[in-house]
């Protein structure tokens, strides 16, 4: 009956993620929301500044462990898909140690020429660094998965060092890397 359905629906509402708010804090775009589950803690995802605020990231971007917005502290939990893509003046990005994944397209087609992978990153997703300007990269021992085309068309990359921890390397990871001369396993 309709009453039972309405009652069940109201029970589900607390488990639905609250509305998302897009904000700019210290030059970084965030999507603010709450975590799912019983605790529902305030969390923030780093988002595309160009998409949300019509301004690409430039220079060095430092992502903090947490941010404060309207007197409320939000834990920064990760990067959104394509977050730093198509940023022609991006130099480097510093991530908090809690991040586990570099999402799909995160840095694709950016001018990023160096990136320090932190221990703790376990997965580099599809096309995460496509067409970046790296000369060399060292992947930390915590990485177990590098997905399809992760470093595709990084034409200036000459060398890459891969960890023993890798259990899954998908196709075309280094396709189009014309200058690649050394892969250290």
C-alpha angles and dihedrals in degrees: 000000000000095000092056091049092049091048092050091047092054090052090057096050096080090058094055115098112254124244117297122236125199114216140166115226121177091341096309124110117228136184106217120205140130129269119255124250134042100322098048096193122186110263136176131210119202106240139189109285091197093052096043101034104016093243125105123225115262137191118349118352118197116196112204128214090246141000135210119226122173091347093306123113117225123193110228104229107174153316126290121231114281090006097151099021120133095016104144095186100044111128105174142338126215114205131197116253094244094072113108103177138046099211128224114292092357096147102010118146093005127130090243107147100173136027130179109215111212124222103256098051104119103173137039106196133216115303091350094148102018113157097003123149100242121149093190138356135196115202113208125240092251093069113101100164135045110180131212118306093354093152100019116153095009086147096179096051109116101172142013131188116211124198129238088239094074112118100161128039113168129207128292094013091146100023112145094015092137097177097046107127104153134044112177115200 
